[in-house]
C-alpha cells in the first residue's frame, strides 16, 4: 500500500512513527508539507518521501491521509482536487466533517478519523466513521491499520466531536494530572524525576486495569480502605470539584470541535 499525507505536523508524524517499516515500508510513505524544516526532519528521521509538493506523489497512492490544521483544510483539498477516484481519503482534521470533504470529492470513499498523539508510542485511541461510498472492507482495513498502533472504534460521525473532546484532547488532560501528581510528590519530599516516574506509571497501570475489564468505580473502591489515606485524598479532590472540572473540560473541548467544524 502506498500512503500519502497532506500535512506533516505532529499528528502525521505520530502515525508515520507508528507504521513506518512496521506496517508499511518507509519508501511507500509520501508526505507533503509547506515547511521545509518539517520536510527535512521527516526525511531524515523516518526515511519517507517528504516534499513540499503533493503533486509529485498523488498519482501513486492507495490511501491519502489529510492531516492539516482545520483552517487550512479547504485550501489543501482544493489543491489536490484531481485525485484519482480509487484513492481512499482518510481525514484526521479535527472538527472537519465528511460533508465538507465531499464538496471537493463527491464520489470518493471518505473516512473521518479522530486519533490522538499516543499513536506515537503504540497506545493511541482512534474513532472512525465513513461516508456512503466506503465499503465494509475499507472500514476493516482502516480499523486494522489503526489497531496496530493503538485501539480503534467505529462510530457514527455525529459522535466524533465528543471523541475529539475526550480522547483527542485527553492526553493533554492526562499530562496535566501527571504533572500535578508529581508536584504533590515533590512537595512531599520526592525527587522530581522519581515523582514523575511514579505518577506516570501509576496512571498507566490504572488505565490498564480498566482496559482489562474493571469498572473505574469498582476498582477505586477496592483500593479505598475505610479511614485510610486514599479516601482522605479523594475527599480533597471532591472538595476541589476535580471530577466536575474534568467533565466540563471534555464538554468544552467537544463544543470547540463543533465550532471548528
N, C-alpha and C positions, 0 to 999 in steps of 0.2 A: 504494500500500500504506500502511495505517495501522499504525504500530508503537508499541506501548506498553512502558514499562519499569516494573517494580515494583522500586524501589530506584534512587537517583540518585547513587550514590557514584562513586569514581574509575574503576571499570571501565565502568560505564554511561556515564559522561562520555566515556571513550575511544572507545566505539562511536558515541556521538552525534556527537562531533567528526569521526569518520571518514566518517559517512554523511549528516549534515545538509546539505541543499542540494547534495548531490553525487549520492547515490543516491535519497534520499527528501527531499521538501520538508519544511522545518523545521516547518511547520504541520501536517504529518501525523505528527509525533512527539509522544508523550504520556508524561509521567513522573510517578510518584507517589513521594514521599519524605516521611518524617515530619519531617525537619529543614527548617524554613522557610528557613534560610540557604542550603541546597542548592537548594531550590525557586527562590529569588530569583536565585541565581547561574546556574542553567541557563536560566531565562527570559531574563535579561539578556544572557548570553553567546551563546547559540545560538538564541534566539527560538523555542524549542519551547514546548509546552503543559505546563508543570510545575505540579503541585498536591500537596497533602497528602492527597488523597482519590482513590484509584483508581476508585471507582465513578462518577466524573464522565466516564470515557472507556472503560470496559471494553466497552460495547456498540458501540463504533466500530471495534474492532480486527480486523486480519487476522493479526497476529503479536504475541504477548506475550513479552517478554524478562524473565525473572526474574533480577534482579541484586542480591540481598540477601546479607547475611552468612549463613554456614551455620547459625548458632544461631537466626536469625530466619526461616529458610526455611519451616518447617512452619506457623507462625502466619501468615506472609504468604500462603501458598497457601490456607489455610482462609478467609482474609479475602476471597478472590476466587473461592470455590468455585462460584459461579453463572455462570462464564464460558461463553459460547456454545461449543458443541462444534466449530464450524467454525474456531475460532481455533487456530492452531498455537502451541504453547508451546515456547519456547526457553530453557533454563536454563543460566546461566553460574555457578551456585553451586558453588564448589569442594568436591569430595568428596561431593556430594549426588546419589545415584543416581536413575535414572529410576524405579525401583520405588517410591521414596518419593513422587514426584510422582504416580504412578499411583494411590496410595491416595486421593488427593483428586480426581484427574481420570482415572478408569479408561478412559474412552472417547476421550480426546483423542490427537491426534498430538503426540508429545513428542520434542524433540531436546535432547540434552545437549551442551553445548559447553565446551571449555576454551580460552579465549583468553588472551592476555597484554596488558599495558598498552601495548606498542609499536603497538597498533592506532591509538593517538592520533597517530602520525606516519606512518601508512600502511604500517608494516612489521611488523604483528602476525603471530603464529603461532597458528593455531586448529586444534583437532581436534574433530570432531563424531561423535555416534552417535545413532541414532534407535530408537524402540520399534517394535512390530509394526504400529502404526497409521499410521506415516509412509510416505508414498509415495516412489517414486524421484524424482518431480518435485519434491517438497518438499525432499528431500535436496539436489538440484541447485540449487534456488532459494537455500537457506541457504548452500550452499557458494559459490555465486556472490556472495552478499552479503558473506561474509567475505573472499573472494578479492579483492574490490575494495579492501580496506583491509589486505591482507597476503597470507598464504598459508593454505590450508586443506587438511586431510587428513581422510578419513573412516575411522574405526577401529571395532573392537568396543568396547563400553562398558568391558569389563574392563581395557582399556589406558589409560583416561583418568586414572587415578590416577598412572600413570607420566608421562603428558603433563603433569599438574599439577606433578610433581616436577622435570621437565626444562624445558619451555618456559614453564610458568606461573610458576614461581619463578625461572627462568633469567635474566630481565632484572636482578633484584637481584644475582645472582651476577656478571653481566657488569659492572654498575656498580661492584661491589667490585673487579673486575680493573682496570677503567679507572682507578679512584681509586688503586689500588696502583701501577700503572704510572706514573701521573702523579707520585706521591710519589717514585718512583725517579728520574724526570726532574728533579724539583726538587732532590733530593739531588745529582744530577749537575751542577746549575747552571742549569737552565732556569727561566724564569719560570713561575709556576703556570698562568696562562691558556694559555700555549703548550704546556705539558706535557699539560694536559687535552685540548687540541685534537689534539695528536699521538697521544695514546693512543686517543682515541675514533675518530679517522679510521682509525687502524691496525686497530682491531678491526672497523670497518665494512668496510674493504677486504678484510681476510682472510675475513670471513664471505661477502662477495660472491663471492670466488674459489671458495669451497667450494660455494655455491649454483649456480654456473655449471658445476659438474661435477667439480671437483677433489677428490680424497680428501685429508683433512687430513694424513695421514702422508706422502703423496707430495708435497704442497705444502710441508710442513715440510722434507723432505729437500732440496728444490730451493733453499731459502734457507739451508741449513745447510752452510757450507763447512768442509772439514777444518781443524781447529785454528783456527777463526775465532771471531768474537765471539758468534754465535748459539749454537753448541754449548756455549760456556762458560756462557752464560745458562741453557740447557736443563739443563746439569749441575747448576747450583744449584737449579733448580726441582725436578728429580727427587730431589735430596738432601733437599729440604724436603717431599717427598711431596705436591706440589701436585696431581698427577694423581689420586692416591688420595683426596685431600681433596674434590675436585670430584665424584668418583664417590660418595663417602659422603654428600655434600650432596644429591645427586639422590635417592639411596635414602632418606635421612631425610625429605626433603620428600614423597616418594611415600608413605611409611608414615604420615606425618601426615595426608595427604589421605584415606587409608583410615580413619583414626581419626575424622576429621571426618564421614565418611560413615556 
